[in-house]
């Protein structure tokens, strides 16, 4: 059945939420924001009612990245608490996380953000974000409107981790912009963004094409091992003919891109790196196949961009 988008907008007053309600909103929002290999509560619930979150996702190069999200003491945010959290993470984890996100439900000055970033770097964490309450609201509205819609209609978000994941995964996007963002995540990966050169790093290139085709056709996005990463709107979820036509053409061109890659491997026009590492992402690509892959991939992205533009233009 096609998705019915809503237009409801509610003000968000984080001060009216309990610590548990806030942390569940953050967890649900994160599920919508990125394609996670895992996302879990980290540690025990503290006296402030907040739990921290640890997740693993792919970075822009296709490497696994550990992300810590701290949302404890969200109503009483202080620089001292942020530094204490950073110290705790770096002391208790085997290695510093690749990225740290500090979530506050109130305002945070630019100077405080800079000090947090500086302290994190001194502890070996070189990618840090601090979200003020306004930024949290922006992320919620952009990535997780469907979660907000249920929340403001009095539907309590589950507290148990797997139940919350199941709840979010089953939600249809509430707005066209949310649906567009969910689809766009499929293509924010090295397979679709890395320039193809004579020597190219293309981690799991063929698998990325295959799982994208599967996600667009079935609404289920799986990783290379078959585990479910996320659910996305499938082609059949849309009634707008322009969106459907462009997504169908995208799938057809994804198939052509996969055929071109397979042909290059068969003819040795595309050759794995000779380093003998089983998971090495580097390929040597002859000029013929470099041009062919870029051309076919360009067609894929052209149809994706048309579909996303049509969705966003609907203003639903």
C-alpha positions in Angstrom: 0.0 0.0 0.0 1.4 3.4 -0.9 2.6 5.6 2.0 0.2 8.4 3.1 2.3 11.4 4.2 1.1 13.8 6.9 1.6 17.5 7.4 1.3 17.7 11.2 3.9 19.9 13.0 4.2 20.1 16.8 6.5 22.2 18.9 9.1 20.2 20.9 9.6 21.1 24.5 12.4 18.8 25.8 12.1 20.2 29.3 8.7 18.5 29.6 10.2 15.1 28.9 11.7 12.7 31.4 15.3 11.4 31.0 13.9 8.1 29.7 11.7 9.7 27.2 14.5 11.9 25.9 17.0 9.0 25.6 14.4 6.9 23.7 13.8 9.8 21.3 17.5 10.1 20.7 17.9 6.3 20.1 15.0 6.2 17.7 16.4 9.3 15.9 19.8 7.7 15.5 18.2 4.6 13.9 16.8 6.9 11.2 19.9 8.9 10.7 22.5 6.3 9.8 22.8 2.7 8.5 24.0 0.9 11.7 25.6 -2.5 11.8 24.8 -2.3 15.5 23.3 0.2 17.9 23.0 -0.6 21.6 22.6 0.9 25.0 26.0 1.4 26.6 26.4 0.7 30.3 23.8 1.1 33.0 21.1 3.7 33.6 22.5 6.3 35.9 20.9 8.4 38.6 20.2 11.1 36.0 18.0 8.8 34.1 20.2 8.7 31.0 21.8 5.9 29.1 24.6 6.3 26.6 24.6 4.6 23.2 27.3 2.8 21.3 27.0 2.1 17.6 29.0 0.8 14.7 28.5 2.1 11.2 30.6 2.5 8.0 32.6 5.7 7.6 33.0 7.5 4.3 35.7 5.1 3.2 33.7 2.0 4.0 35.6 1.2 7.2 33.8 0.2 10.4 33.5 3.2 12.8 32.6 3.1 16.5 30.4 5.9 17.6 29.6 6.8 21.2 26.5 9.0 21.9 26.2 10.5 25.4 22.8 11.8 26.4 23.1 11.7 30.2 22.3 14.8 32.3 20.7 16.3 29.3 18.6 18.9 31.2 21.6 19.9 33.3 24.3 20.0 30.7 27.7 21.3 31.9 31.2 21.3 30.4 32.4 19.4 33.4 29.9 16.6 32.8 30.9 16.4 29.1 34.6 16.1 30.0 33.8 13.5 32.6 31.9 11.4 30.0 34.8 11.6 27.6 37.2 10.5 30.3 35.0 7.6 31.2 34.6 6.4 27.6 38.3 6.6 26.8 39.3 4.8 30.1 36.7 2.0 29.9 36.8 1.2 26.2 39.6 -0.9 24.7 40.3 2.0 22.3 38.9 5.5 21.8 35.8 5.7 19.7 36.1 7.0 16.2 33.4 9.5 16.8 31.7 11.0 19.9 28.3 12.8 19.9 27.3 14.7 23.0 23.5 15.3 23.1 22.1 18.2 25.2 18.5 19.2 25.6 19.3 22.8 26.1 21.5 25.5 24.5 25.2 25.0 24.1 27.6 27.9 23.3 30.1 27.7 20.5 32.9 28.2 23.1 31.7 25.2 25.1 31.6 23.1 21.9 35.1 24.1 21.1 36.3 23.1 24.6 34.6 19.7 24.4 36.2 19.1 21.0 39.6 20.1 22.3 39.3 17.8 25.4 38.1 14.9 23.2 41.2 15.3 20.9 43.5 15.3 23.9 42.0 11.8 24.7 42.4 10.5 21.2 38.9 11.2 19.9 39.3 13.2 16.7 35.6 13.5 15.5 33.3 15.1 18.0 29.8 16.7 17.7 27.9 18.4 20.4 24.2 18.8 19.7 22.2 21.6 21.4 18.5 21.2 22.0 17.8 23.2 18.8 20.0 20.9 16.8 18.4 17.8 18.3 15.0 19.1 17.2 16.3 19.8 13.7 17.6 16.2 13.4 14.4 14.8 14.7 12.3 16.8 12.3 14.5 16.0 9.3 15.3 12.3 10.0 12.6 11.0 12.3 9.3 12.9 11.7 7.4 9.5 11.9 8.8 8.9 15.4 7.7 12.4 16.5 4.3 11.9 15.0 3.7 8.8 17.1 5.2 10.4 20.2 3.0 13.5 20.1 -0.1 11.3 19.6 0.6 9.7 23.0 2.2 6.5 21.7 5.0 5.7 24.2 8.3 4.5 22.7 9.4 1.1 24.0 12.1 1.0 26.6 13.6 -2.4 25.7 16.3 -2.1 23.0 15.1 -4.6 20.5 11.5 -3.6 20.9 12.4 0.0 20.2 14.4 -1.0 17.1 11.4 -3.1 15.8 9.0 -0.2 16.5 11.1 2.3 14.5 11.8 -0.1 11.6 8.1 -0.7 11.1 7.3 3.0 10.9 6.4 4.4 7.5 8.0 7.8 7.0 5.6 10.5 8.0 6.7 13.0 5.4 8.1 12.9 1.9 11.3 14.5 3.0 11.9 11.7 5.6 11.3 9.1 2.9 13.7 10.9 0.6 16.4 10.9 3.3 15.9 7.2 4.0 16.5 6.4 0.4 19.4 8.8 0.0 21.3 6.9 2.7 21.6 4.0 0.3 23.7 6.0 -2.0 26.0 7.7 0.5 28.6 5.0 0.3 32.0 4.6 -1.4 30.5 2.4 -4.1 28.5 5.4 -5.3 30.8 8.3 -4.3 34.4 7.3 -4.8 35.9 8.4 -8.1 36.8 5.4 -10.2 40.5 5.6 -11.3 43.1 3.2 -12.5 43.7 2.2 -8.9 40.5 2.5 -6.9 39.4 1.7 -3.4 36.0 0.1 -3.9 35.1 -1.8 -0.7 32.4 -4.4 -1.3 31.5 -2.7 -4.6 29.4 -5.5 -6.1 27.7 -6.2 -2.8 26.7 -2.5 -2.4 25.0 -2.6 -5.8 23.2 -5.9 -5.0 22.0 -4.8 -1.6 20.8 -1.5 -3.0 18.7 -3.3 -5.7 17.3 -5.5 -2.9 16.5 -2.5 -0.7 14.6 -0.6 -3.4 12.7 -3.7 -4.5 11.8 -5.1 -1.0 12.3 -2.3 1.5 14.9 -4.3 3.4 18.5 -3.2 3.4 20.9 -6.0 4.3 24.7 -6.0 4.8 27.1 -8.3 3.1 26.4 -11.1 5.6 22.7 -10.9 5.1 21.9 -9.1 8.4 19.2 -6.4 8.3 20.8 -2.9 8.5 17.6 -0.9 8.1 14.2 -0.7 6.4 13.6 1.8 3.7 10.5 2.6 1.5 10.4 0.2 -1.4 9.4 1.3 -4.9 5.9 0.0 -4.4 5.5 2.3 -1.4 5.1 5.3 -3.6 2.1 6.4 -5.7 3.8 9.4 -7.4 4.4 8.1 -11.0 7.5 10.3 -11.4 9.1 8.8 -8.3 8.3 5.3 -9.2 9.5 5.6 -12.8 12.8 7.1 -11.8 13.4 4.5 -9.1 12.6 1.7 -11.5 15.1 3.1 -14.0 17.6 3.4 -11.2 17.2 -0.3 -10.5 17.6 -1.1 -14.2 20.8 0.9 -14.3 22.1 -0.7 -11.1 21.8 -4.0 -12.8 23.7 -2.7 -15.8 26.4 -1.4 -13.5 26.7 -4.8 -11.8 26.9 -6.5 -15.2 29.7 -4.1 -16.3 31.6 -4.8 -13.1 31.2 -8.6 -13.5 32.4 -8.3 -17.1 35.4 -6.4 -16.1 36.3 -9.0 -13.5 35.8 -11.8 -16.0 38.0 -10.2 -18.7 40.5 -9.0 -16.1 39.9 -5.5 -17.1 39.2 -5.1 -13.4 41.7 -6.9 -11.2 41.9 -7.2 -7.4 45.0 -5.8 -5.7 47.9 -8.2 -5.5 48.5 -7.7 -1.8 46.8 -11.0 -1.1 44.7 -9.6 1.8 41.3 -11.3 1.5 39.3 -8.1 2.2 41.5 -5.6 0.3 39.1 -3.0 -1.3 41.6 -1.9 -3.9 41.1 -2.8 -7.6 43.2 -2.0 -10.7 40.8 -0.8 -13.4 41.6 -0.5 -17.1 40.6 2.8 -18.9 37.8 1.0 -20.8 36.1 -0.2 -17.6 36.8 2.9 -15.6 34.9 5.0 -18.2 32.1 2.3 -18.4 31.6 2.1 -14.6 31.6 5.9 -14.3 29.1 6.2 -17.1 26.7 3.5 -15.7 27.0 4.8 -12.2 26.3 8.3 -13.4 23.1 7.1 -14.9 22.1 5.4 -11.6 22.7 8.6 -9.6 20.9 10.7 -12.2 17.7 8.7 -11.8 18.1 8.7 -8.0 18.4 12.4 -7.9 15.3 12.8 -10.1 13.3 10.5 -7.8 14.5 12.4 -4.6 13.8 15.8 -6.2 10.3 14.7 -7.1 9.7 13.5 -3.5 11.1 16.6 -1.9 9.1 18.8 -4.3 5.9 17.2 -3.1 6.2 19.3 0.2 4.3 16.6 2.0 
